[in-house]
């Protein structure tokens, strides 16, 4: 698609997310590690999207 243009945008509303865990059992190590990894990746993506100097791939 040679006529495709990518432009960064800022959503009009914040996107909040979280994890739900069952209260009746403790979290396993793998669940805790996965949640931590998702948090790290999400934080880096937010930083990349909010950086006006970030490369957009264009």
N, C-alpha and C positions, 0 to 999 in steps of 0.2 A: 504494500500500500504506500506508494510514494507520496501521496497527498495527506498522509496522517500527521497530525500535529499533536504533541503532548504538552500540556500546560499544567503546572502545579496549581493546586487549589487548596483553600482552607475551608473545611466544612462549616456551615452556619451554626451547627450545634456540636457540643462535645460528645464523644463516644466513650461511655464508661463501660467497663467490663469487669468481670470477676469470676472466681471459681466457686463452685458449690461443692462442699464435701459432706458426706453423711456424718451426723453428730454421734451416731451410735458405734462408730469404729474409728480407730486411728488411721492416719494416712500411711500408706506404704512408702518405702524409700523411693521407689520408681515414680510414684505419683508426685511426691515432693520435688524430685529432680526434674520431672517434666514441667511442672508448674513454674519452677525457677527458670528453666530454659525458655519457656514461652514468654515469661516476663522480661528476660534479657533481650530476646529478639524483638518483642513489641517495643521496648524502650528505644532500641537502636533504630527501628523503623520510624517511630515518632520523631526522633532527633533528625533523621534524614529528611523526613517530609517537611519539617519546620525550618530547616536550614536553607535560607535563600540562595546560598552558594553551592548547594548540592547538585551533583550531576543528574540530569533528568533522562539521560540516555538518548538525547536528540543530537 
